[in-house]
Amino acid sequence: MSQPYEEIFDGALTPRKTPGARHELICLRLHAVVKAGVADVLSTRLLAPRTQVRVAAATTLCPDLALVTAATNKLWLAAEIVSPDDHRPDTVVNRLWMIDPRYDNVEVYHASAYGLMLKGILAGREVLTENLLPEFALTISELFAAQNPA
């Protein structure tokens, strides 16, 4: 089981509670599929869940899933699984997947000149893909399935 952790936003320390069992199951599933999707992508590294990632001088995040460039360790995709008591979109990354177990959906955001822009909301049999990861594909219903992954 994971532990409580802390993130830093504009220099302010923000404590985070221990994620629940469903949160951790979804995180485990997501990591397994993304790991397979980035296996042959030499330019990208998948970090362990909630690895500290510095995104600005005074901001350090611990995303549920983080993809960084291999050359610079710069975060280019983060996925956050929404907790009932903490629904704060991160707006400092180029790509963001907001995974919401309350509604069994995934919101996909891309950076724009005006901040993050919603590209789509996926649910059910829809498939999450990422152009920068040609081997990655995840059916949303499989991510939220009740049983443990095989």
C-alpha positions as a Markdown table, in Angstrom:
| # | Residue | x | y | z |
|---|---|---|---|---|
| 1 | Met | 0.0 | 0.0 | 0.0 |
| 2 | Ser | 1.3 | 3.5 | -0.8 |
| 3 | Gln | 1.9 | 6.2 | 1.8 |
| 4 | Pro | 0.9 | 9.8 | 2.2 |
| 5 | Tyr | 3.1 | 12.2 | 0.2 |
| 6 | Glu | 3.7 | 15.9 | -0.4 |
| 7 | Glu | 3.8 | 18.2 | -3.5 |
| 8 | Ile | 5.0 | 21.7 | -3.7 |
| 9 | Phe | 3.0 | 24.4 | -5.6 |
| 10 | Asp | 4.6 | 27.8 | -6.0 |
| 11 | Gly | 6.8 | 27.1 | -2.9 |
| 12 | Ala | 3.9 | 26.0 | -0.7 |
| 13 | Leu | 4.0 | 22.4 | 0.7 |
| 14 | Thr | 0.7 | 20.5 | 0.0 |
| 15 | Pro | 0.2 | 17.2 | 1.9 |
| 16 | Arg | -1.6 | 14.5 | 0.0 |
| 17 | Lys | -3.5 | 11.6 | 1.7 |
| 18 | Thr | -2.8 | 7.9 | 1.0 |
| 19 | Pro | -4.6 | 6.9 | -2.2 |
| 20 | Gly | -7.4 | 4.4 | -1.8 |
| 21 | Ala | -7.5 | 0.8 | -3.1 |
| 22 | Arg | -9.5 | 1.6 | -6.3 |
| 23 | His | -7.1 | 4.5 | -7.0 |
| 24 | Glu | -4.1 | 2.1 | -6.7 |
| 25 | Leu | -5.7 | -0.6 | -8.8 |
| 26 | Ile | -6.4 | 1.9 | -11.6 |
| 27 | Cys | -2.9 | 3.3 | -11.3 |
| 28 | Leu | -1.4 | -0.2 | -11.5 |
| 29 | Arg | -3.4 | -1.0 | -14.6 |
| 30 | Leu | -2.5 | 2.3 | -16.3 |
| 31 | His | 1.2 | 1.8 | -15.6 |
| 32 | Ala | 1.1 | -1.7 | -17.0 |
| 33 | Val | -0.4 | -0.6 | -20.3 |
| 34 | Val | 1.7 | 2.5 | -20.7 |
| 35 | Lys | 4.9 | 0.5 | -19.8 |
| 36 | Ala | 4.1 | -1.8 | -22.7 |
| 37 | Gly | 3.4 | 1.2 | -25.0 |
| 38 | Val | 6.7 | 2.9 | -24.3 |
| 39 | Ala | 8.9 | -0.2 | -24.3 |
| 40 | Asp | 10.3 | 0.6 | -27.7 |
| 41 | Val | 10.3 | 4.4 | -27.4 |
| 42 | Leu | 13.9 | 5.3 | -26.5 |
| 43 | Ser | 13.1 | 9.0 | -26.1 |
| 44 | Thr | 10.6 | 8.5 | -23.3 |
| 45 | Arg | 10.9 | 7.1 | -19.7 |
| 46 | Leu | 8.0 | 6.0 | -17.5 |
| 47 | Leu | 8.5 | 7.0 | -13.9 |
| 48 | Ala | 7.2 | 5.0 | -10.9 |
| 49 | Pro | 3.9 | 6.2 | -9.5 |
| 50 | Arg | 4.1 | 9.5 | -7.6 |
| 51 | Thr | 7.8 | 10.1 | -8.4 |
| 52 | Gln | 8.7 | 13.7 | -7.6 |
| 53 | Val | 9.0 | 15.7 | -10.7 |
| 54 | Arg | 10.2 | 19.3 | -10.7 |
| 55 | Val | 8.2 | 21.3 | -13.2 |
| 56 | Ala | 9.2 | 24.8 | -12.2 |
| 57 | Ala | 11.6 | 26.4 | -9.7 |
| 58 | Ala | 9.1 | 26.2 | -6.8 |
| 59 | Thr | 6.8 | 23.5 | -8.1 |
| 60 | Thr | 7.3 | 19.7 | -7.6 |
| 61 | Leu | 4.5 | 17.3 | -8.5 |
| 62 | Cys | 4.0 | 13.6 | -7.8 |
| 63 | Pro | 1.7 | 12.5 | -10.6 |
| 64 | Asp | 0.2 | 9.1 | -10.6 |
| 65 | Leu | 1.8 | 8.5 | -13.9 |
| 66 | Ala | 4.6 | 10.6 | -15.5 |
| 67 | Leu | 6.3 | 10.3 | -18.8 |
| 68 | Val | 9.5 | 12.3 | -19.2 |
| 69 | Thr | 11.9 | 12.8 | -22.0 |
| 70 | Ala | 15.0 | 10.5 | -21.7 |
| 71 | Ala | 17.4 | 13.2 | -22.7 |
| 72 | Thr | 16.3 | 16.0 | -20.2 |
| 73 | Asn | 13.9 | 14.3 | -17.8 |
| 74 | Lys | 11.3 | 17.0 | -18.7 |
| 75 | Leu | 7.8 | 16.0 | -17.9 |
| 76 | Trp | 5.7 | 15.8 | -21.1 |
| 77 | Leu | 2.7 | 13.8 | -20.0 |
| 78 | Ala | 1.1 | 13.4 | -16.5 |
| 79 | Ala | -1.9 | 11.3 | -15.5 |
| 80 | Glu | -3.8 | 12.1 | -12.3 |
| 81 | Ile | -6.4 | 9.8 | -10.9 |
| 82 | Val | -8.9 | 12.0 | -9.2 |
| 83 | Ser | -9.6 | 11.6 | -5.5 |
| 84 | Pro | -12.9 | 12.6 | -4.1 |
| 85 | Asp | -11.3 | 15.2 | -1.9 |
| 86 | Asp | -8.8 | 16.5 | -4.3 |
| 87 | His | -9.8 | 17.6 | -7.8 |
| 88 | Arg | -7.2 | 20.1 | -8.9 |
| 89 | Pro | -6.0 | 20.0 | -12.5 |
| 90 | Asp | -2.3 | 20.4 | -13.0 |
| 91 | Thr | -1.7 | 23.1 | -15.6 |
| 92 | Val | 2.1 | 22.9 | -15.9 |
| 93 | Val | 2.4 | 20.0 | -18.3 |
| 94 | Asn | 2.0 | 19.6 | -22.1 |
| 95 | Arg | -0.4 | 16.7 | -21.8 |
| 96 | Leu | -2.7 | 15.7 | -18.9 |
| 97 | Trp | -4.9 | 12.7 | -18.5 |
| 98 | Met | -7.4 | 13.2 | -15.6 |
| 99 | Ile | -8.6 | 9.7 | -14.7 |
| 100 | Asp | -11.9 | 9.9 | -12.8 |
| 101 | Pro | -13.1 | 6.8 | -11.0 |
| 102 | Arg | -16.3 | 8.6 | -9.9 |
| 103 | Tyr | -17.5 | 8.5 | -13.5 |
| 104 | Asp | -15.2 | 5.9 | -15.0 |
| 105 | Asn | -13.9 | 8.3 | -17.6 |
| 106 | Val | -10.7 | 9.9 | -18.7 |
| 107 | Glu | -10.4 | 13.6 | -19.7 |
| 108 | Val | -7.6 | 14.3 | -22.1 |
| 109 | Tyr | -6.0 | 17.8 | -22.1 |
| 110 | His | -3.2 | 19.2 | -24.4 |
| 111 | Ala | -1.3 | 22.4 | -23.8 |
| 112 | Ser | -2.3 | 25.5 | -25.8 |
| 113 | Ala | -1.4 | 29.1 | -25.8 |
| 114 | Tyr | -4.1 | 29.7 | -23.2 |
| 115 | Gly | -3.4 | 26.8 | -20.9 |
| 116 | Leu | -4.6 | 23.3 | -21.0 |
| 117 | Met | -7.4 | 22.6 | -23.6 |
| 118 | Leu | -9.8 | 19.7 | -23.2 |
| 119 | Lys | -9.4 | 17.4 | -26.3 |
| 120 | Gly | -11.9 | 14.8 | -25.3 |
| 121 | Ile | -13.7 | 12.8 | -22.6 |
| 122 | Leu | -13.4 | 9.1 | -23.0 |
| 123 | Ala | -15.6 | 6.4 | -21.4 |
| 124 | Gly | -16.8 | 2.8 | -21.9 |
| 125 | Arg | -15.4 | 1.1 | -25.0 |
| 126 | Glu | -13.6 | 4.2 | -26.2 |
| 127 | Val | -9.8 | 3.8 | -26.6 |
| 128 | Leu | -7.2 | 6.1 | -25.1 |
| 129 | Thr | -4.3 | 6.6 | -27.5 |
| 130 | Glu | -1.4 | 9.0 | -27.6 |
| 131 | Asn | 0.2 | 10.1 | -31.0 |
| 132 | Leu | 3.6 | 10.2 | -29.4 |
| 133 | Leu | 3.3 | 6.6 | -28.2 |
| 134 | Pro | 2.2 | 4.6 | -31.3 |
| 135 | Glu | 2.2 | 1.3 | -29.4 |
| 136 | Phe | -0.1 | 2.6 | -26.6 |
| 137 | Ala | -3.8 | 1.9 | -26.6 |
| 138 | Leu | -6.1 | 1.4 | -23.6 |
| 139 | Thr | -9.8 | 0.7 | -23.6 |
| 140 | Ile | -11.4 | 2.8 | -20.9 |
| 141 | Ser | -13.7 | 0.1 | -19.6 |
| 142 | Glu | -10.6 | -2.2 | -19.1 |
| 143 | Leu | -9.0 | 0.5 | -17.0 |
| 144 | Phe | -12.0 | 0.7 | -14.6 |
| 145 | Ala | -12.8 | -3.0 | -14.5 |
| 146 | Ala | -13.6 | -4.3 | -11.1 |
| 147 | Gln | -11.2 | -7.3 | -11.0 |
| 148 | Asn | -7.4 | -7.2 | -10.6 |
| 149 | Pro | -5.3 | -7.2 | -13.8 |
| 150 | Ala | -3.9 | -10.6 | -14.9 |
